[in-house]
Amino acid sequence: MKITPLNKIHRQLGARMVDFGGWDMPVQYSGVIAEHLAVRTAAGLFDVSHMGEIEVSGAQAFDFLQYATTNDVSMLVDGQVQYTALCYESGGVVDDLTLYRFAADRYLLCVNASNTDKDFAWLQDLQKSYQFNDLSMINRSENYAQLALQGPVADEILAKLTPVNLAAIKFYRFVQGKVAGIDMIISRTGYTGESGFELYCAAADGAKLWQELMDVGRPLGLEPIGLGARDTLRLEKAYALYGHEITADIMPIEARLAWITKLKKGDFIGRDAMVRAKEAGLSRKLIALTLTASGVPRDGYPVFCAGKEVGYVTSGTMSPSLKKGIALALVETTAADSDQLLQIGIRKRQIPAERTKLPFV
């Protein structure tokens, strides 16, 4: 298990730690509900140093990434971030990721922790198979610590530690600058649906950055947040999670991610399979459900329509903001588009669930 320089701090704060993708990471400090609400009302600081970073550079970097990813890399300018995915030829998802453009010939991919080695090997195989020879690809994951500062007062907190004009950084844009005297990437991105930043610095500087942010942020309501609340926060905003809404067996166009799947941009891995599936008519789709009676939907619970099992919950929880059971579910298209009442099977009961407009919150 990989231990980050921040682990000592997390344990001093009383965090419950878990093995997450091979990293020892904090799942909660004061409790998931309290941490969740702190992010919605003030601010939270997450250690997400387990995320992977892969650098792609060289004369063929653009061509390679345009072919490897589902979104249109030509839409990026320097200092812009793009949400995208890697797919297999079958159209299923290798991983979802954020793509940072530093220059036309230099990019950084931030990938999911548990998929980093798999993603890097898959990209290397793709490079070799399609002879993208004028290309350098390096797994930089060990070099970075990554902290996410999220919530309504995130800007106010970060402004106390940096000369950078944060107001000038638009959504899904980034700059390189100093925070607390530390060189880093300051990215206006996040996985909570709140205003905030993801901060990439040298791994050795992660503990100092954490402490500096907590010192200036605590008077403004900043709290340390674990991965448990990160999951409930992203679900309230209906953000996809690899292994749940997207997998090797689920296409992005089935998972409400057609907006990052540019079928008209030209050829890319998985495109042909998705074009065929779309032309034939998708047999299933991802929908949002809110329970109308008591119960907590969990991943894998069955979804019913007129007594027939028509799909399953990909992600579910008791929403801390709404105090209701909410779920994303992959169901047969005919049931998803019908007016018939749906139910989620919870133990031996079938709990009524209404289709919900996203996001939940």
Summary of the structure (lengths in Angstrom):
residues: 361
radius of gyration: 20.7
end to end distance: 35.3
largest distance: 61.3
contacts: 1283
relative contact order: 0.15
helix: 29%
strand: 36%
